[in-house]
Amino acid sequence: MPSELQRNPPNPAPLLCLAIALLSTPIAKPQPSATPAPAPATPWQLQNSTTKAGLRGIHAVGNGIAWAGGANGTILRTEDGGYMWQSCALPPGAEKLDFRGIWAWDANTAVAMSSGPGDLSRLYKTTDGCSSWKLLSTNPDKEGFWDAIGFLGKNLGYLLGDPVNGSFTILRIDAFKASYHYTSLAGPKADSKKLGAFAASNSSIALTFGNSPGLVRTWIGAGGQDGAIVFSGHLVAPFCTCGQPILDAVPVPLSSGTDSSGVFSLAFRDETTGVAVGGDYKKPNESNGTAAYTTDGGKTWTAAAKPPHGYRSAVAWDASDKAWVAAGTNGSDVSYDDGKTWQPLDNGNWNALSLPWVVGPEGRIAKLVSLKPAGSSAK
């Protein structure tokens, strides 16, 4: 029996016409896809820190030398501008310590402060390029918590700690002799349950030599249930018989009223012009109440008209670009008008600044390459 195809063979004409039509029809060229939006320009160049530890301490010495500190006893050093970061020897008994404060003078000499309850707050020193460390001091107060250190030259420093027995802890570190000597100064009065400093970036205290001999101009940032406050005034140097320090409490228009809010960092470029940053670290994307500025040495503070784009834990003055840089867990910002207005630099995750360096969690270290991408206002 013949098949259906044999009974009704196809007519070749329609197929031939279709083939001719297809050959004569122009082939549509593929349309290019929409060009993706360029990634926001960032002035930060990421470094290979060789660690995954969270970093909260950084101090730039200059000439390519910088030191950094963080969790699990981590201390790092670079001598070549960040081309290589060296893991320092572990200070004795520091395996579980969190080094949130670091201060260095050269490639060989530095002190590192750990922050934690009671004896987890300690101070170490190295003089051999971090091959070894000497324990200088351990917090004797079980209820205490060290927040920041700062030095004026090699021989005089101050350490700030949370309130104990109704007052902030302030230790004067005197190195005029072969060994360090510590003097406890009367810190500002405060209820430890309602007010404290933040050990977020080793920048809750700022120091300059005052105009009067023997006095150290001092600003301390604090926060908590009692509000966002800067204590402003003078501390005394060891050669001064000036009596106890006088620090006045000045309210600052930053987020406040909770244990996680207040002034986290402050810096001054001279005795009159300064910036304070903070907010609420539990609300990292909230921009309101994250920056304020002063033009009278901290007697009064004004909220930024255009604040950074989130909570900020560190601020620093960039003298070369004549700008302020602030950083926090959702990025960094820059201000060219002394803190009145801010514009975003990046959306990274950062903790602390010591320009040109910034550090953050998971061993993040970056170097400021240029502020030019931040806009036409850059100098």
Secondary structure, 3 states (H helix, E strand, C coil): CCCHHHHCCCCHHHHHHHHHHHHHCCCCCCCCCCCCCCCCCCCEEECCCCCCCCEEEEEEEECCEEEEEECCCCEEEECCCCCCCEECCCCCCCCCCCEEEEEECCCCCEEEEECCEHHHCEEEEECCCCCCCEEEEECCCCCCEEEEEEEECCCEEEEEEEEECCEEEEEEEECCCCCCEEEEEEEEECCCCCCECCCCCCCCEEEEECCCCCEEEEEEEEECCCCCEEEEEEEECCCCCCCCCEEEEEECCCCCCCCCEEEEEEEECCCCCEEEEEEECCCCCCCCCCEEEECCCCCCCEECCECCCCCCCEEEEECCCCEEEEEECCEEEEECCCCCECEEEECCCCCEEECCEEECCCCCEEEECCCHHHCCCCC
